[in-house]
C-alpha cells in the first residue's frame, strides 16, 4: 500500500508505504523508501496495519501525519 502527501513543511512529496510482508508503516522523510524509511511511531508504539482496506491505511497515515506536523 502506498500514499503520497504533498508536504508544505518539507517542500516535497512524502511517500508513505506498508511494504508487503510487514504490518509496519513507513515514510520516506529521511530520503529513503520502504523499510529503509522512517518507521511511523506514536506515543512510543510503532504504527501498524495488517488489513487490506486501502481507505483505512490512508486514514491511519493522514491522522499520523497531522499529529506529527502539529
Secondary structure as GFF3:
##gff-version 3
##sequence-region A 1 70
A	DSSP	beta_strand	2	7	.	.	.	ID=ss1
A	DSSP	beta_strand	12	17	.	.	.	ID=ss2
A	DSSP	beta_strand	26	27	.	.	.	ID=ss3
A	DSSP	three_ten_helix	34	36	.	.	.	ID=ss4
A	DSSP	beta_strand	38	39	.	.	.	ID=ss5
A	DSSP	beta_strand	41	42	.	.	.	ID=ss6
A	DSSP	beta_strand	45	46	.	.	.	ID=ss7
A	DSSP	alpha_helix	54	69	.	.	.	ID=ss8
###
